[in-house]
């Protein structure tokens, strides 16, 4: 319930900005290249961390839903 509740609160709280979540790491990586003193690894790091967080939350959400469905059958 913690994973589902946290996602619901963040989704409702962000409103229409939730539509930008899939492209946000790409946008942030692009904006980070505008600074002349940014190291070359920063855009890749932003992409890996951003999409890594999204993928890990999705995996946790799927596991939480499967667990709740299995407990409801018992």
VENUR-V86933 format. One record per backbone hydrogen bond with DSSP energy under -0.5 kcal/mol. CO is the residue of the C=O (numbers start at 0). NH is the residue of the N-H. If there is no record, write none. Layout:
CO_NH, CO_NH
This chain:
0_4, 1_5, 2_6, 3_7, 4_8, 5_9, 6_10, 7_11, 8_12, 9_13, 10_14, 13_16, 14_17, 15_18, 16_19, 17_20, 19_22, 19_23, 20_24, 22_26, 23_27, 24_28, 25_29, 26_30, 27_31, 28_32, 29_32, 30_33, 31_34, 34_37, 38_41, 40_44, 41_45, 42_46, 43_47, 44_48, 45_49, 46_50, 47_51, 48_52, 49_53, 50_54, 51_55, 52_56, 53_57, 54_58, 55_59, 56_60, 57_61, 58_62, 59_63, 60_64, 61_65, 62_66, 63_67, 64_68, 65_69, 66_70, 67_71, 68_72, 69_73
